[in-house]
Amino acid sequence: MQGWDRIMILNCESRDHAHSIANADPFAEKGYYQDRSILEVEPANADNNYLL
């Protein structure tokens, strides 16, 4: 499936928790993904003025 991008969104307490979940993915364990990035996303809401 070359050229297909995938995204997985996790709600985690920490970056370490996100890594442990991502590493436990059976496809990751088999080396299915060529690369992986874990990014933190901050929600835009009224409390943070929608990140403006």
Secondary structure, DSSP 8 states (H G I E B T S, - for coil): -TT---------SSHHHHHHHHHH-HHHHTT--S-----------GGGGGG-
